[in-house]
Amino acid sequence: QFVESGGGSVQPGGSLRLSCVTSGNGFSTFVMRWSRYASGKERELASSIVRSGMTTYSESVRGRFIISRDDVENTVTVHLQMNSLTPEDTAVYYCGDNKARWGQGTQVTVSS
């Protein structure tokens, strides 16, 4: 189960911070991911983070988004700080784990 929050509407150039809380301290949460799905486009893996802190970003978000995580006992919180947002970032953002399980998604809309 994933509890996602932080989506909303913002003007171009603005920022949003997404959060996702889940449980697990083993294989399932070794890698945590944020993907996004925009209408008319293929689903994109925006960013991922390994328990050690190693991160990856898609070309379209690199330099603007920052992923981070907090592992406290059996609870994992993953954040996605999104800066310099553009209308092309408008999408539903999903949090997922290492078993390819995904949350319900949170809508991000960038519009003037």
Backbone as JSON Lines, residues from 0, in Angstrom:
{"i":0,"aa":"Q","n":[0.84,-1.19,0.0],"ca":[0.0,0.0,0.0],"c":[0.88,1.25,0.0]}
{"i":1,"aa":"F","n":[0.48,2.21,-0.78],"ca":[1.24,3.45,-0.88],"c":[0.3,4.61,-0.59]}
{"i":2,"aa":"V","n":[0.77,5.54,0.21],"ca":[0.0,6.75,0.49],"c":[0.74,7.9,-0.16]}
{"i":3,"aa":"E","n":[0.18,8.38,-1.27],"ca":[0.81,9.44,-2.05],"c":[0.15,10.77,-1.73]}
{"i":4,"aa":"S","n":[0.94,11.82,-1.75],"ca":[0.39,13.15,-1.49],"c":[1.26,14.2,-2.15]}
{"i":5,"aa":"G","n":[0.75,15.42,-2.21],"ca":[1.54,16.54,-2.69],"c":[1.23,17.03,-4.08]}
{"i":6,"aa":"G","n":[0.37,16.33,-4.8],"ca":[0.01,16.79,-6.12],"c":[-0.84,18.05,-6.06]}
{"i":7,"aa":"G","n":[-1.06,18.64,-7.22],"ca":[-1.88,19.84,-7.27],"c":[-1.62,20.6,-8.54]}
{"i":8,"aa":"S","n":[-2.04,21.86,-8.53],"ca":[-1.87,22.74,-9.68],"c":[-0.85,23.82,-9.36]}
{"i":9,"aa":"V","n":[-0.04,24.14,-10.34],"ca":[1.0,25.14,-10.14],"c":[1.25,25.83,-11.48]}
{"i":10,"aa":"Q","n":[1.73,27.04,-11.41],"ca":[2.06,27.78,-12.62],"c":[3.44,27.35,-13.14]}
{"i":11,"aa":"P","n":[3.67,27.53,-14.43],"ca":[5.0,27.22,-14.98],"c":[6.1,27.93,-14.21]}
{"i":12,"aa":"G","n":[7.16,27.2,-13.96],"ca":[8.26,27.74,-13.17],"c":[8.14,27.46,-11.69]}
{"i":13,"aa":"G","n":[6.99,26.96,-11.29],"ca":[6.76,26.68,-9.88],"c":[7.31,25.35,-9.43]}
{"i":14,"aa":"S","n":[7.06,25.02,-8.17],"ca":[7.58,23.79,-7.57],"c":[6.47,23.06,-6.83]}
{"i":15,"aa":"L","n":[6.63,21.76,-6.76],"ca":[5.78,20.9,-5.95],"c":[6.64,19.81,-5.35]}
{"i":16,"aa":"R","n":[6.19,19.3,-4.22],"ca":[6.89,18.19,-3.59],"c":[5.92,17.05,-3.36]}
{"i":17,"aa":"L","n":[6.2,15.93,-4.0],"ca":[5.37,14.74,-3.83],"c":[5.96,13.87,-2.73]}
{"i":18,"aa":"S","n":[5.09,13.2,-2.0],"ca":[5.52,12.27,-0.97],"c":[4.78,10.95,-1.11]}
{"i":19,"aa":"C","n":[5.43,9.91,-0.69],"ca":[4.85,8.57,-0.75],"c":[5.32,7.81,0.48]}
{"i":20,"aa":"V","n":[4.38,7.23,1.19],"ca":[4.71,6.46,2.39],"c":[4.27,5.02,2.17]}
{"i":21,"aa":"T","n":[5.18,4.09,2.47],"ca":[4.85,2.69,2.38],"c":[5.59,1.93,3.48]}
{"i":22,"aa":"S","n":[5.29,0.67,3.61],"ca":[5.95,-0.13,4.63],"c":[6.83,-1.18,3.98]}
{"i":23,"aa":"G","n":[7.84,-1.61,4.72],"ca":[8.73,-2.65,4.2],"c":[10.18,-2.23,4.34]}
{"i":24,"aa":"N","n":[11.02,-3.16,4.77],"ca":[12.44,-2.85,4.89],"c":[13.31,-3.92,4.23]}
{"i":25,"aa":"G","n":[12.72,-4.65,3.31],"ca":[13.47,-5.69,2.63],"c":[13.54,-5.47,1.14]}
{"i":26,"aa":"F","n":[13.43,-6.56,0.39],"ca":[13.55,-6.49,-1.06],"c":[12.55,-5.54,-1.69]}
{"i":27,"aa":"S","n":[11.34,-5.53,-1.18],"ca":[10.29,-4.77,-1.85],"c":[10.58,-3.27,-1.9]}
{"i":28,"aa":"T","n":[11.28,-2.77,-0.93],"ca":[11.55,-1.32,-0.89],"c":[13.02,-1.02,-1.16]}
{"i":29,"aa":"F","n":[13.75,-1.99,-1.65],"ca":[15.17,-1.74,-1.96],"c":[15.32,-0.61,-2.97]}
{"i":30,"aa":"V","n":[14.46,-0.63,-3.97],"ca":[14.41,0.45,-4.94],"c":[13.01,1.04,-4.91]}
{"i":31,"aa":"M","n":[12.92,2.34,-4.84],"ca":[11.64,3.03,-4.9],"c":[11.65,3.93,-6.13]}
{"i":32,"aa":"R","n":[10.48,4.08,-6.74],"ca":[10.42,4.78,-8.01],"c":[9.25,5.77,-8.06]}
{"i":33,"aa":"W","n":[9.41,6.75,-8.9],"ca":[8.3,7.62,-9.3],"c":[8.18,7.53,-10.82]}
{"i":34,"aa":"S","n":[7.01,7.18,-11.28],"ca":[6.75,7.22,-12.71],"c":[5.61,8.2,-12.95]}
{"i":35,"aa":"R","n":[5.43,8.56,-14.2],"ca":[4.35,9.49,-14.51],"c":[3.69,9.1,-15.83]}
{"i":36,"aa":"Y","n":[2.44,9.42,-15.91],"ca":[1.64,9.09,-17.1],"c":[0.88,10.33,-17.51]}
{"i":37,"aa":"A","n":[1.24,10.83,-18.69],"ca":[0.54,11.98,-19.24],"c":[-0.38,11.51,-20.36]}
{"i":38,"aa":"S","n":[-1.5,12.13,-20.46],"ca":[-2.48,11.76,-21.49],"c":[-1.85,11.82,-22.86]}
{"i":39,"aa":"G","n":[-2.0,10.73,-23.62],"ca":[-1.47,10.69,-24.97],"c":[-0.01,10.31,-25.07]}
{"i":40,"aa":"K","n":[0.6,10.05,-23.93],"ca":[2.02,9.68,-23.93],"c":[2.21,8.34,-23.22]}
{"i":41,"aa":"E","n":[3.38,7.75,-23.45],"ca":[3.7,6.5,-22.76],"c":[4.1,6.82,-21.32]}
{"i":42,"aa":"R","n":[3.88,5.83,-20.48],"ca":[4.29,5.99,-19.09],"c":[5.81,6.15,-19.03]}
{"i":43,"aa":"E","n":[6.26,7.06,-18.2],"ca":[7.69,7.36,-18.09],"c":[8.18,7.14,-16.67]}
{"i":44,"aa":"L","n":[9.3,6.45,-16.55],"ca":[9.95,6.32,-15.25],"c":[10.74,7.6,-15.01]}
{"i":45,"aa":"A","n":[10.24,8.44,-14.13],"ca":[10.86,9.74,-13.92],"c":[12.12,9.66,-13.07]}
{"i":46,"aa":"S","n":[12.05,8.85,-12.02],"ca":[13.18,8.81,-11.09],"c":[13.11,7.56,-10.23]}
{"i":47,"aa":"S","n":[14.26,7.12,-9.75],"ca":[14.31,6.01,-8.82],"c":[15.42,6.25,-7.81]}
{"i":48,"aa":"I","n":[15.32,5.56,-6.68],"ca":[16.32,5.7,-5.64],"c":[16.5,4.37,-4.93]}
{"i":49,"aa":"V","n":[17.75,3.97,-4.79],"ca":[18.1,2.75,-4.1],"c":[18.26,3.05,-2.6]}
{"i":50,"aa":"R","n":[18.15,2.03,-1.77],"ca":[18.25,2.24,-0.33],"c":[19.56,2.93,0.06]}
{"i":51,"aa":"S","n":[20.62,2.69,-0.71],"ca":[21.92,3.31,-0.41],"c":[21.92,4.8,-0.72]}
{"i":52,"aa":"G","n":[20.92,5.24,-1.49],"ca":[20.84,6.65,-1.85],"c":[21.15,6.94,-3.31]}
{"i":53,"aa":"M","n":[21.61,5.93,-4.04],"ca":[21.91,6.13,-5.45],"c":[20.62,6.44,-6.2]}
{"i":54,"aa":"T","n":[20.69,7.41,-7.09],"ca":[19.49,7.88,-7.78],"c":[19.65,7.82,-9.3]}
{"i":55,"aa":"T","n":[18.52,7.75,-9.99],"ca":[18.5,7.86,-11.44],"c":[17.37,8.81,-11.82]}
{"i":56,"aa":"Y","n":[17.54,9.46,-12.96],"ca":[16.53,10.4,-13.45],"c":[16.38,10.22,-14.96]}
{"i":57,"aa":"S","n":[15.18,10.44,-15.45],"ca":[14.99,10.46,-16.88],"c":[15.58,11.76,-17.42]}
{"i":58,"aa":"E","n":[15.85,11.76,-18.69],"ca":[16.45,12.94,-19.31],"c":[15.55,14.16,-19.16]}
{"i":59,"aa":"S","n":[14.26,13.94,-19.18],"ca":[13.32,15.06,-19.18],"c":[13.21,15.76,-17.82]}
{"i":60,"aa":"V","n":[13.64,15.1,-16.75],"ca":[13.52,15.71,-15.42],"c":[14.85,15.97,-14.75]}
{"i":61,"aa":"R","n":[15.91,15.41,-15.32],"ca":[17.23,15.56,-14.69],"c":[17.6,17.03,-14.56]}
{"i":62,"aa":"G","n":[18.09,17.39,-13.38],"ca":[18.46,18.77,-13.12],"c":[17.33,19.61,-12.54]}
{"i":63,"aa":"R","n":[16.11,19.09,-12.6],"ca":[14.97,19.83,-12.06],"c":[14.29,19.09,-10.91]}
{"i":64,"aa":"F","n":[14.3,17.78,-10.96],"ca":[13.66,16.97,-9.93],"c":[14.73,16.36,-9.02]}
{"i":65,"aa":"I","n":[14.37,16.21,-7.76],"ca":[15.25,15.57,-6.8],"c":[14.45,14.54,-6.02]}
{"i":66,"aa":"I","n":[14.92,13.3,-6.06],"ca":[14.27,12.22,-5.31],"c":[15.05,11.97,-4.03]}
{"i":67,"aa":"S","n":[14.35,11.66,-2.97],"ca":[15.0,11.35,-1.7],"c":[14.14,10.33,-0.95]}
{"i":68,"aa":"R","n":[14.71,9.72,0.07],"ca":[13.95,8.74,0.84],"c":[14.41,8.75,2.28]}
{"i":69,"aa":"D","n":[13.5,8.37,3.15],"ca":[13.77,8.17,4.57],"c":[13.3,6.79,4.94]}
{"i":70,"aa":"D","n":[14.21,5.98,5.45],"ca":[13.88,4.63,5.91],"c":[13.96,4.62,7.43]}
{"i":71,"aa":"V","n":[12.83,4.5,8.05],"ca":[12.77,4.47,9.51],"c":[12.05,3.19,9.91]}
{"i":72,"aa":"E","n":[12.82,2.26,10.45],"ca":[12.31,0.95,10.84],"c":[11.59,0.33,9.64]}
{"i":73,"aa":"N","n":[10.3,0.09,9.74],"ca":[9.57,-0.57,8.67],"c":[8.81,0.41,7.77]}
{"i":74,"aa":"T","n":[9.09,1.67,7.87],"ca":[8.39,2.67,7.09],"c":[9.35,3.38,6.15]}
{"i":75,"aa":"V","n":[8.94,3.49,4.88],"ca":[9.75,4.17,3.88],"c":[8.95,5.36,3.35]}
{"i":76,"aa":"T","n":[9.57,6.51,3.37],"ca":[8.96,7.71,2.8],"c":[9.84,8.18,1.65]}
{"i":77,"aa":"V","n":[9.23,8.35,0.51],"ca":[9.95,8.79,-0.68],"c":[9.39,10.14,-1.11]}
{"i":78,"aa":"H","n":[10.29,11.07,-1.37],"ca":[9.88,12.4,-1.81],"c":[10.37,12.64,-3.23]}
{"i":79,"aa":"L","n":[9.62,13.44,-3.95],"ca":[10.07,13.91,-5.26],"c":[9.88,15.43,-5.29]}
{"i":80,"aa":"Q","n":[10.98,16.14,-5.16],"ca":[10.95,17.59,-5.22],"c":[11.02,17.99,-6.68]}
{"i":81,"aa":"M","n":[10.0,18.69,-7.15],"ca":[9.91,19.04,-8.57],"c":[10.01,20.55,-8.7]}
{"i":82,"aa":"N","n":[11.05,21.0,-9.38],"ca":[11.3,22.43,-9.56],"c":[11.23,22.81,-11.03]}
{"i":83,"aa":"S","n":[11.1,24.1,-11.28],"ca":[11.07,24.61,-12.66],"c":[10.08,23.84,-13.52]}
{"i":84,"aa":"L","n":[8.9,23.66,-12.98],"ca":[7.89,22.86,-13.66],"c":[7.42,23.53,-14.94]}
{"i":85,"aa":"T","n":[7.13,22.72,-15.93],"ca":[6.61,23.19,-17.21],"c":[5.31,22.45,-17.51]}
{"i":86,"aa":"P","n":[4.52,22.93,-18.45],"ca":[3.28,22.23,-18.8],"c":[3.52,20.77,-19.22]}
{"i":87,"aa":"E","n":[4.72,20.49,-19.74],"ca":[5.03,19.12,-20.15],"c":[5.17,18.17,-18.95]}
{"i":88,"aa":"D","n":[5.24,18.72,-17.77],"ca":[5.31,17.88,-16.56],"c":[3.92,17.5,-16.06]}
{"i":89,"aa":"T","n":[2.89,18.03,-16.68],"ca":[1.53,17.67,-16.3],"c":[1.3,16.18,-16.52]}
{"i":90,"aa":"A","n":[0.91,15.49,-15.47],"ca":[0.74,14.04,-15.55],"c":[0.2,13.54,-14.21]}
{"i":91,"aa":"V","n":[-0.16,12.27,-14.2],"ca":[-0.43,11.59,-12.95],"c":[0.87,10.91,-12.53]}
{"i":92,"aa":"Y","n":[1.28,11.16,-11.32],"ca":[2.54,10.64,-10.81],"c":[2.26,9.46,-9.87]}
{"i":93,"aa":"Y","n":[3.01,8.38,-10.08],"ca":[2.8,7.16,-9.32],"c":[4.07,6.79,-8.55]}
{"i":94,"aa":"C","n":[3.88,6.38,-7.34],"ca":[4.97,5.85,-6.52],"c":[4.95,4.33,-6.63]}
{"i":95,"aa":"G","n":[6.14,3.74,-6.74],"ca":[6.2,2.29,-6.87],"c":[7.4,1.7,-6.18]}
{"i":96,"aa":"D","n":[7.34,0.39,-5.99],"ca":[8.44,-0.28,-5.28],"c":[9.17,-1.26,-6.17]}
{"i":97,"aa":"N","n":[10.02,-2.06,-5.58],"ca":[10.88,-2.97,-6.33],"c":[10.14,-4.19,-6.87]}
{"i":98,"aa":"K","n":[8.92,-4.36,-6.44],"ca":[8.11,-5.46,-6.96],"c":[7.14,-4.98,-8.02]}
{"i":99,"aa":"A","n":[7.4,-3.77,-8.55],"ca":[6.56,-3.2,-9.61],"c":[5.13,-3.0,-9.15]}
{"i":100,"aa":"R","n":[4.96,-2.73,-7.88],"ca":[3.63,-2.37,-7.38],"c":[3.56,-0.85,-7.33]}
{"i":101,"aa":"W","n":[2.41,-0.33,-7.68],"ca":[2.26,1.11,-7.81],"c":[1.07,1.61,-7.01]}
{"i":102,"aa":"G","n":[1.18,2.9,-6.6],"ca":[0.09,3.53,-5.89],"c":[-1.0,3.98,-6.84]}
{"i":103,"aa":"Q","n":[-1.97,4.7,-6.28],"ca":[-3.11,5.15,-7.06],"c":[-2.79,6.38,-7.9]}
{"i":104,"aa":"G","n":[-1.72,7.05,-7.57],"ca":[-1.32,8.21,-8.35],"c":[-1.82,9.53,-7.79]}
{"i":105,"aa":"T","n":[-1.08,10.56,-8.09],"ca":[-1.48,11.91,-7.69],"c":[-1.3,12.84,-8.89]}
{"i":106,"aa":"Q","n":[-2.3,13.65,-9.12],"ca":[-2.31,14.51,-10.31],"c":[-1.45,15.74,-10.09]}
{"i":107,"aa":"V","n":[-0.62,16.03,-11.1],"ca":[0.15,17.27,-11.12],"c":[-0.23,18.01,-12.4]}
{"i":108,"aa":"T","n":[-0.66,19.25,-12.24],"ca":[-1.06,20.07,-13.38],"c":[-0.26,21.36,-13.38]}
{"i":109,"aa":"V","n":[0.41,21.62,-14.48],"ca":[1.21,22.83,-14.62],"c":[0.58,23.68,-15.71]}
{"i":110,"aa":"S","n":[0.06,24.8,-15.32],"ca":[-0.69,25.61,-16.27],"c":[-0.71,27.05,-15.8]}
{"i":111,"aa":"S","n":[-0.73,27.97,-16.77],"ca":[-0.86,29.38,-16.43],"c":[-2.33,29.8,-16.49]}
